[in-house]
């Protein structure tokens, strides 16, 4: 997809340097993937905070099950 965007040159240069990208497109892809992953992790964290995980077995019970 082609997109026209006005992005400060310094931001592009820093993104390219940090991502070790050879092109602006590659740097933007890396940045977007990273941003999407961080947002998904944040959503998962929020979900876990609102509904904490409950474990069916104790640590010792899991050890015993794994040793069978």
Phi and psi in degrees as a GROMACS rama.xvg file:
@    title "Ramachandran Plot"
@    xaxis  label "Phi"
@    yaxis  label "Psi"
@TYPE xy
-91.0009  138.49  UNK-2
-139.449  140.023  UNK-3
-107.234  126.419  UNK-4
-142.793  145.025  UNK-5
-100.263  107.588  UNK-6
-125.807  133.303  UNK-7
-56.6622  137.251  UNK-8
-56.2664  -40.8925  UNK-9
-60.8529  -38.0738  UNK-10
-66.1341  -43.1478  UNK-11
-63.6148  -45.7612  UNK-12
-61.5285  -42.4245  UNK-13
-66.8522  -41.1703  UNK-14
-62.6066  -41.2763  UNK-15
-66.9096  -40.1108  UNK-16
-66.0817  -48.0129  UNK-17
-68.0964  -34.6716  UNK-18
-87.7256  -7.88978  UNK-19
59.8762  29.2667  UNK-20
-81.7738  147.1  UNK-21
-89.1207  -21.6693  UNK-22
-130.199  160.364  UNK-23
-63.4355  -40.6409  UNK-24
-59.491  -44.9888  UNK-25
-63.5377  -42.3269  UNK-26
-63.0136  -41.1522  UNK-27
-67.4832  -37.7384  UNK-28
-61.8315  -46.7278  UNK-29
-59.5727  -45.5055  UNK-30
-63.409  -42.7855  UNK-31
-67.6868  -42.3649  UNK-32
-61.0662  -44.5554  UNK-33
-62.4409  -43.976  UNK-34
-63.4605  -45.1456  UNK-35
-61.7514  -44.0669  UNK-36
-60.9223  -44.2573  UNK-37
-65.1775  -36.814  UNK-38
-68.7349  -38.3796  UNK-39
-65.0042  -40.9765  UNK-40
-62.5511  -39.7541  UNK-41
-62.8295  -42.3974  UNK-42
-63.2226  -42.0268  UNK-43
-62.5091  -43.9365  UNK-44
-59.9082  -43.122  UNK-45
-64.0352  -41.071  UNK-46
-62.5591  -43.79  UNK-47
-67.0329  -36.7052  UNK-48
-65.541  -36.5281  UNK-49
-79.6235  -29.7216  UNK-50
-135.118  83.9126  UNK-51
-57.7257  149.114  UNK-52
-68.6531  142.014  UNK-53
-117.662  130.818  UNK-54
-98.2159  134.63  UNK-55
-76.8124  -32.7202  UNK-56
-117.894  153.444  UNK-57
-80.1474  169.146  UNK-58
-59.2691  -42.373  UNK-59
-65.8041  -40.2282  UNK-60
-62.4863  -39.2706  UNK-61
-65.3039  -42.0294  UNK-62
-58.9661  -45.8555  UNK-63
-62.5591  -41.4004  UNK-64
-63.5035  -39.8213  UNK-65
-70.1415  -24.0333  UNK-66
-84.7502  -9.03888  UNK-67
